Amino acid sequence: MLKYSGQPNKRIVLLIFSPLLLSLSLARNDGINFAYIVFFVQRAIFFSSLFNIKLSYKTKPMIIFSLMVLLFLICVFSSLLSEMPLDAFRLSYVVFVPSIFLMLLTLSDKSPYWTFILASKVHVSIGTCLSLL
């Protein structure tokens, strides 16, 4: 049997589940745009763990990362050609930048097994709480 050691990366779990703030229906009527608050929280999580990210440039994950960045650049370029370029650019930015941040954090995780266990426990507890409501 394999022995797994290490601590889960709580920042990855927080980055994954921070969009749950969007479901706060009490503050939705106040004119607050939670998408930008969640995006700011995700950027703060990423920049606080920026020094822990160590990737080699000669590995397969870097190829996947470069393809993701290329997809983001294609979306930005295509947003310039749309009818509403600022809105299309804003949506591309809000969608792809947290995905790239999550990819970098996941690729540099030292104990992905325990991070997955923590994420699944959080997912089960959130699902249980929502089903009780």
Backbone as a chain_set.jsonl record, in Angstrom:
{"seq": "MLKYSGQPNKRIVLLIFSPLLLSLSLARNDGINFAYIVFFVQRAIFFSSLFNIKLSYKTKPMIIFSLMVLLFLICVFSSLLSEMPLDAFRLSYVVFVPSIFLMLLTLSDKSPYWTFILASKVHVSIGTCLSLL", "coords": {"N": [[0.835, -1.167, 0.0], [0.47, 2.253, -0.745], [2.081, 4.951, 0.872], [1.125, 8.079, 1.811], [2.36, 11.248, 2.34], [2.505, 14.477, 3.815], [1.087, 17.798, 3.775], [-2.178, 19.065, 3.032], [-2.806, 21.426, 0.403], [-4.229, 24.204, 1.284], [-4.8, 26.533, 0.032], [-5.396, 25.961, -2.604], [-7.846, 24.661, -2.353], [-9.349, 26.741, -1.275], [-9.232, 28.521, -3.413], [-10.674, 27.099, -5.298], [-13.237, 26.899, -4.148], [-13.991, 29.522, -3.617], [-15.705, 30.904, -5.469], [-18.209, 30.327, -4.44], [-19.096, 32.41, -3.0], [-20.543, 33.887, -4.723], [-23.089, 32.97, -4.599], [-24.402, 34.199, -2.585], [-27.318, 35.402, -1.819], [-28.414, 37.392, -0.311], [-26.943, 39.762, -0.357], [-26.988, 40.396, -2.987], [-28.897, 42.139, -3.925], [-28.035, 44.616, -3.257], [-26.527, 45.911, -5.113], [-23.903, 45.188, -5.332], [-21.204, 43.845, -7.028], [-20.332, 40.71, -6.987], [-18.667, 39.101, -8.496], [-16.3, 40.393, -9.144], [-15.236, 40.774, -6.623], [-14.785, 38.141, -5.806], [-12.953, 37.455, -7.781], [-10.846, 39.167, -7.068], [-10.217, 38.078, -4.555], [-9.337, 35.551, -5.368], [-7.069, 36.273, -6.845], [-5.528, 37.378, -4.787], [-5.07, 35.113, -3.21], [-3.525, 33.617, -4.993], [-1.255, 35.318, -5.411], [-0.252, 35.396, -2.839], [0.827, 32.902, -2.57], [2.792, 32.773, -4.438], [5.557, 32.524, -4.254], [5.971, 29.883, -3.651], [5.646, 28.393, -5.902], [7.115, 26.242, -8.066], [8.267, 25.227, -11.027], [9.462, 23.121, -13.605], [10.833, 23.898, -16.754], [10.986, 21.99, -18.699], [9.123, 19.995, -18.65], [6.116, 17.977, -19.056], [3.807, 19.222, -17.897], [4.368, 21.939, -18.303], [3.971, 22.242, -21.002], [1.228, 21.899, -21.165], [0.47, 24.103, -19.647], [1.466, 26.185, -21.266], [-0.161, 25.848, -23.517], [-2.62, 26.525, -22.408], [-2.22, 29.234, -21.843], [-1.864, 30.108, -24.448], [-4.436, 29.62, -25.456], [-5.824, 31.507, -23.938], [-4.688, 33.869, -24.989], [-5.601, 33.708, -27.621], [-8.328, 33.999, -27.173], [-8.36, 36.595, -26.154], [-7.464, 38.009, -28.389], [-9.535, 37.426, -30.18], [-11.569, 38.7, -28.871], [-11.057, 41.325, -29.405], [-12.014, 41.581, -31.941], [-14.722, 41.449, -31.753], [-18.164, 42.599, -31.376], [-18.594, 43.958, -28.995], [-15.911, 44.731, -27.64], [-14.714, 45.356, -25.132], [-16.331, 44.177, -23.154], [-16.152, 41.48, -23.931], [-13.407, 41.051, -23.601], [-13.191, 41.462, -20.845], [-14.743, 39.338, -19.837], [-13.245, 37.163, -20.811], [-10.914, 37.545, -19.374], [-11.799, 37.273, -16.706], [-12.544, 34.627, -16.727], [-10.34, 33.041, -17.672], [-7.954, 33.799, -16.289], [-8.18, 33.111, -13.435], [-8.302, 30.348, -13.9], [-5.804, 29.767, -14.984], [-4.226, 30.51, -12.797], [-5.097, 28.571, -10.928], [-4.218, 26.287, -12.237], [-1.412, 26.614, -12.157], [-0.99, 26.539, -9.367], [-1.897, 23.96, -8.819], [-0.179, 22.346, -10.334], [2.2, 22.758, -8.994], [1.824, 21.623, -6.554], [2.737, 19.91, -3.619], [1.66, 17.776, -2.283], [-0.634, 16.292, -3.699], [-2.537, 14.318, -3.236], [-3.526, 14.605, -0.564], [-4.531, 17.147, -0.79], [-6.609, 16.706, -2.592], [-8.216, 15.048, -1.004], [-8.929, 16.847, 1.032], [-10.332, 18.747, -0.509], [-12.446, 17.163, -1.398], [-13.704, 16.575, 1.04], [-14.532, 19.14, 1.809], [-16.268, 19.659, -0.285], [-18.242, 17.698, 0.101], [-19.201, 18.453, 2.643], [-20.244, 21.028, 2.082], [-22.213, 20.337, 0.231], [-23.847, 18.773, 1.878], [-24.711, 20.669, 3.775], [-26.124, 22.419, 2.09], [-28.126, 20.729, 1.216], [-29.578, 20.349, 3.503], [-30.819, 22.744, 3.819]], "CA": [[0.0, 0.0, 0.0], [1.234, 3.488, -0.818], [1.971, 5.854, 2.01], [1.132, 9.463, 1.377], [2.733, 12.161, 3.413], [2.433, 15.88, 3.455], [-0.085, 18.564, 4.169], [-2.942, 19.535, 1.872], [-2.66, 22.83, 0.055], [-5.529, 24.808, 1.559], [-5.022, 27.645, -0.898], [-6.053, 25.424, -3.8], [-9.242, 24.419, -1.998], [-9.977, 28.054, -1.145], [-9.358, 29.067, -4.758], [-11.739, 26.365, -5.983], [-14.555, 27.12, -3.556], [-14.296, 30.94, -3.4], [-16.885, 31.383, -6.207], [-19.462, 30.121, -3.713], [-19.547, 33.715, -2.519], [-21.495, 34.415, -5.697], [-24.436, 32.486, -4.305], [-24.989, 34.95, -1.482], [-28.452, 36.124, -2.397], [-28.81, 38.517, 0.537], [-26.249, 40.987, -0.747], [-27.112, 40.6, -4.423], [-29.796, 43.25, -4.212], [-27.403, 45.869, -2.855], [-25.761, 46.483, -6.215], [-22.501, 44.79, -5.228], [-20.859, 42.835, -8.019], [-19.486, 39.747, -6.287], [-17.717, 38.446, -9.398], [-15.013, 41.069, -9.028], [-14.717, 40.509, -5.278], [-14.256, 36.769, -5.853], [-11.757, 37.502, -8.61], [-9.801, 39.78, -6.253], [-9.823, 37.093, -3.54], [-8.547, 34.525, -6.042], [-5.751, 36.843, -7.152], [-4.79, 37.516, -3.529], [-4.625, 33.763, -2.842], [-2.43, 33.231, -5.884], [-0.051, 36.112, -5.177], [0.319, 35.057, -1.537], [1.567, 31.645, -2.691], [3.599, 32.858, -5.652], [6.941, 32.103, -3.995], [6.009, 28.427, -3.497], [5.461, 27.75, -7.195], [8.376, 25.877, -8.711], [8.02, 24.329, -12.145], [10.554, 22.964, -14.558], [10.406, 24.283, -18.096], [11.155, 20.874, -19.632], [8.195, 18.926, -18.299], [4.836, 17.976, -19.77], [2.869, 20.243, -17.41], [4.64, 23.256, -18.894], [3.341, 22.243, -22.32], [-0.188, 22.136, -20.899], [0.353, 25.498, -19.211], [1.663, 27.075, -22.416], [-1.366, 25.747, -24.344], [-3.673, 27.299, -21.74], [-1.912, 30.646, -22.077], [-2.148, 30.342, -25.86], [-5.889, 29.717, -25.576], [-6.198, 32.809, -23.387], [-4.303, 34.899, -25.955], [-6.524, 33.618, -28.759], [-9.6, 34.594, -26.736], [-8.177, 38.046, -26.07], [-7.413, 38.521, -29.754], [-10.879, 37.346, -30.77], [-12.424, 39.704, -28.229], [-10.824, 42.598, -30.091], [-12.758, 41.57, -33.189], [-16.153, 41.282, -31.492], [-18.939, 43.844, -31.391], [-18.353, 44.628, -27.712], [-14.599, 44.191, -27.28], [-14.372, 45.501, -23.721], [-17.049, 43.145, -22.4], [-15.588, 40.171, -24.272], [-12.099, 40.966, -22.952], [-13.417, 41.335, -19.407], [-15.178, 37.97, -19.556], [-12.1, 36.268, -21.03], [-9.987, 37.759, -18.27], [-12.371, 36.721, -15.482], [-12.626, 33.168, -16.838], [-9.076, 32.344, -17.898], [-6.879, 34.104, -15.333], [-8.232, 32.182, -12.291], [-7.99, 28.984, -14.344], [-4.345, 29.679, -15.093], [-3.717, 30.518, -11.423], [-5.363, 27.257, -10.342], [-3.344, 25.315, -12.889], [-0.062, 26.761, -11.605], [-0.978, 26.044, -7.992], [-2.074, 22.509, -8.828], [1.023, 21.705, -10.856], [3.3, 22.866, -8.042], [1.406, 21.066, -5.272], [3.648, 18.869, -3.145], [0.885, 16.623, -1.817], [-1.944, 16.387, -4.356], [-3.478, 13.356, -2.657], [-4.173, 15.196, 0.609], [-5.311, 18.291, -1.267], [-7.839, 16.15, -3.139], [-9.028, 14.582, 0.121], [-9.494, 18.034, 1.67], [-11.326, 19.319, -1.422], [-13.639, 16.311, -1.4], [-14.396, 16.762, 2.319], [-15.213, 20.438, 1.748], [-17.376, 19.517, -1.234], [-19.286, 16.906, 0.762], [-19.818, 19.239, 3.717], [-21.059, 22.084, 1.478], [-23.392, 19.673, -0.315], [-24.71, 18.375, 3.003], [-25.334, 21.881, 4.321], [-27.104, 22.933, 1.133], [-29.283, 19.817, 1.149], [-30.367, 20.543, 4.718], [-31.611, 23.974, 3.686]], "C": [[0.892, 1.245, 0.0], [1.019, 4.324, 0.432], [2.097, 7.276, 1.484], [1.469, 10.334, 2.56], [2.626, 13.59, 2.903], [1.132, 16.503, 3.91], [-0.851, 19.001, 2.931], [-2.706, 21.021, 1.641], [-4.031, 23.486, 0.19], [-5.824, 25.963, 0.616], [-5.71, 27.173, -2.175], [-7.535, 25.217, -3.526], [-9.99, 25.741, -1.864], [-10.183, 28.706, -2.513], [-10.487, 28.385, -5.525], [-13.118, 26.77, -5.454], [-14.859, 28.59, -3.277], [-15.433, 31.458, -4.28], [-18.216, 31.079, -5.536], [-19.97, 31.413, -3.088], [-20.562, 34.334, -3.473], [-22.923, 34.001, -5.381], [-25.064, 33.19, -3.112], [-26.122, 35.821, -2.023], [-28.864, 37.319, -1.553], [-28.177, 39.828, 0.074], [-26.344, 41.253, -2.245], [-27.944, 41.823, -4.756], [-29.191, 44.602, -3.853], [-26.585, 46.513, -3.957], [-24.284, 46.141, -6.157], [-22.246, 43.686, -6.254], [-19.853, 41.877, -7.39], [-18.468, 39.066, -7.192], [-16.342, 39.094, -9.279], [-14.399, 40.889, -7.65], [-14.104, 39.115, -5.221], [-12.978, 36.733, -6.672], [-10.591, 38.124, -7.848], [-9.303, 38.819, -5.182], [-8.954, 36.003, -4.175], [-7.165, 35.045, -6.411], [-4.916, 36.995, -5.899], [-4.263, 36.16, -3.054], [-3.433, 33.351, -3.697], [-1.16, 33.999, -5.57], [0.551, 35.858, -3.805], [1.114, 33.753, -1.586], [2.476, 31.626, -3.914], [5.027, 32.349, -5.446], [7.075, 30.587, -3.846], [5.895, 27.687, -4.816], [6.822, 27.52, -7.834], [8.069, 24.842, -9.777], [9.256, 24.27, -13.022], [10.017, 23.266, -15.953], [10.458, 23.135, -19.092], [10.196, 19.725, -19.345], [6.904, 19.047, -19.101], [3.836, 18.984, -19.21], [3.136, 21.64, -17.979], [4.057, 23.346, -20.295], [1.849, 22.528, -22.167], [-0.412, 23.589, -20.485], [0.507, 26.455, -20.388], [0.476, 27.014, -23.377], [-2.532, 26.517, -23.73], [-3.451, 28.798, -21.939], [-2.179, 31.007, -23.532], [-3.651, 30.459, -26.107], [-6.402, 31.044, -25.04], [-5.86, 33.928, -24.37], [-5.192, 34.888, -27.188], [-7.871, 34.24, -28.39], [-9.495, 36.106, -26.623], [-8.146, 38.656, -27.462], [-8.794, 38.485, -30.408], [-11.838, 38.333, -30.108], [-12.227, 41.083, -28.86], [-11.631, 42.703, -31.371], [-14.266, 41.465, -32.981], [-16.854, 42.641, -31.515], [-18.765, 44.644, -30.102], [-17.008, 44.146, -27.168], [-14.264, 44.308, -25.797], [-15.07, 44.445, -22.868], [-16.484, 41.754, -22.671], [-14.215, 39.986, -23.628], [-12.257, 40.757, -21.452], [-13.844, 39.916, -19.046], [-14.052, 36.96, -19.772], [-11.124, 36.35, -19.871], [-10.506, 37.106, -16.989], [-12.422, 35.196, -15.529], [-11.243, 32.524, -16.861], [-8.007, 32.617, -16.849], [-6.993, 33.252, -14.066], [-7.939, 30.731, -12.675], [-6.487, 28.78, -14.468], [-3.71, 29.68, -13.704], [-3.899, 29.159, -10.764], [-4.474, 26.189, -10.951], [-1.923, 25.406, -12.336], [0.018, 26.245, -10.172], [-1.087, 24.53, -7.937], [-0.827, 21.796, -9.321], [2.182, 21.759, -9.877], [2.947, 22.314, -6.668], [2.314, 19.911, -4.877], [2.907, 17.624, -2.656], [-0.514, 16.673, -2.428], [-2.979, 15.427, -3.784], [-4.24, 13.985, -1.501], [-4.972, 16.436, 0.231], [-6.633, 17.818, -1.853], [-8.763, 15.665, -2.027], [-9.689, 15.766, 0.817], [-10.579, 18.663, 0.795], [-12.596, 18.477, -1.441], [-14.406, 16.432, -0.093], [-15.153, 18.088, 2.345], [-16.422, 20.349, 0.83], [-18.54, 18.745, -0.619], [-19.969, 17.713, 1.857], [-20.667, 20.376, 3.165], [-22.332, 21.481, 0.894], [-24.367, 19.253, 0.767], [-25.434, 19.586, 3.581], [-26.393, 22.438, 3.376], [-28.321, 22.014, 1.034], [-30.161, 19.946, 2.384], [-31.237, 21.794, 4.643], [-32.832, 23.698, 2.874]], "O": [[1.93, 1.281, 0.66], [-0.084, 4.391, 0.975], [3.061, 7.619, 0.798], [0.921, 10.168, 3.65], [2.656, 13.847, 1.699], [0.211, 15.824, 4.364], [-0.25, 19.277, 1.893], [-2.439, 21.774, 2.578], [-4.887, 23.341, -0.683], [-6.984, 26.328, 0.426], [-6.514, 27.901, -2.757], [-8.381, 25.551, -4.355], [-11.139, 25.85, -2.293], [-11.196, 29.368, -2.741], [-11.178, 29.028, -6.315], [-14.054, 26.96, -6.231], [-15.924, 28.879, -2.732], [-16.098, 32.407, -3.865], [-19.257, 31.529, -6.015], [-21.132, 31.505, -2.693], [-21.346, 35.199, -3.082], [-23.869, 34.63, -5.856], [-26.151, 32.812, -2.675], [-25.874, 36.867, -2.621], [-29.597, 38.182, -2.036], [-28.816, 40.879, 0.114], [-25.818, 42.26, -2.718], [-27.709, 42.474, -5.774], [-29.799, 45.636, -4.13], [-26.0, 47.575, -3.742], [-23.485, 46.751, -6.869], [-22.995, 42.712, -6.329], [-18.669, 42.193, -7.275], [-17.492, 38.503, -6.695], [-15.326, 38.399, -9.311], [-13.176, 40.853, -7.517], [-13.027, 38.929, -4.653], [-12.021, 36.053, -6.301], [-9.459, 37.656, -7.97], [-8.102, 38.747, -4.924], [-7.956, 35.583, -3.591], [-6.184, 34.31, -6.296], [-3.708, 36.763, -5.936], [-3.142, 36.068, -2.554], [-2.453, 32.805, -3.191], [-0.089, 33.4, -5.469], [1.747, 36.08, -3.613], [1.978, 33.521, -0.74], [2.882, 30.555, -4.367], [5.631, 31.804, -6.369], [8.187, 30.062, -3.909], [6.035, 26.464, -4.846], [7.574, 28.456, -8.104], [7.663, 23.721, -9.473], [9.994, 25.246, -13.158], [8.881, 22.925, -16.28], [10.012, 23.294, -20.228], [10.445, 18.594, -19.763], [6.635, 20.067, -19.735], [3.073, 19.561, -19.985], [2.207, 22.435, -18.117], [3.682, 24.434, -20.732], [1.273, 23.298, -22.935], [-1.371, 24.225, -20.923], [-0.238, 27.429, -20.497], [0.136, 28.024, -23.993], [-3.342, 27.097, -24.453], [-4.403, 29.54, -22.177], [-2.671, 32.098, -23.818], [-4.087, 31.308, -26.885], [-7.311, 31.641, -25.618], [-6.664, 34.841, -24.564], [-5.504, 35.943, -27.739], [-8.482, 34.93, -29.207], [-10.438, 36.822, -26.96], [-8.739, 39.71, -27.69], [-9.171, 39.421, -31.114], [-12.816, 38.753, -30.726], [-13.138, 41.91, -28.845], [-11.905, 43.809, -31.838], [-15.013, 41.399, -33.957], [-16.218, 43.686, -31.655], [-18.788, 45.875, -30.127], [-16.968, 43.248, -26.326], [-13.588, 43.433, -25.256], [-14.462, 43.882, -21.958], [-16.35, 40.944, -21.754], [-13.892, 38.895, -23.16], [-11.532, 39.961, -20.856], [-13.364, 39.354, -18.062], [-13.918, 36.007, -19.004], [-10.573, 35.337, -19.44], [-9.746, 36.461, -16.267], [-12.35, 34.541, -14.489], [-11.003, 31.557, -16.139], [-7.216, 31.722, -16.55], [-5.979, 32.701, -13.638], [-7.392, 29.972, -11.875], [-5.966, 27.73, -14.094], [-2.761, 28.936, -13.457], [-2.984, 28.645, -10.121], [-4.026, 25.281, -10.251], [-1.297, 24.379, -12.073], [0.99, 25.585, -9.805], [-0.445, 23.887, -7.106], [-0.456, 20.753, -8.783], [3.062, 20.9, -9.917], [3.695, 22.517, -5.712], [2.623, 19.043, -5.693], [3.481, 16.536, -2.622], [-1.472, 17.052, -1.754], [-4.177, 15.702, -3.844], [-5.467, 13.91, -1.457], [-5.981, 16.74, 0.866], [-7.667, 18.451, -1.641], [-9.976, 15.857, -2.109], [-10.871, 15.707, 1.157], [-11.626, 19.066, 1.3], [-13.7, 19.019, -1.494], [-15.637, 16.397, -0.101], [-16.278, 18.157, 2.841], [-17.479, 20.902, 1.134], [-19.699, 19.113, -0.808], [-21.192, 17.662, 1.987], [-21.722, 20.67, 3.729], [-23.413, 22.049, 1.045], [-25.581, 19.366, 0.593], [-26.635, 19.529, 3.844], [-27.45, 22.883, 3.825], [-29.432, 22.486, 0.792], [-31.362, 19.68, 2.321], [-32.262, 21.891, 5.317], [-33.636, 24.601, 2.642]]}, "num_chains": 1, "name": "protein.A"}
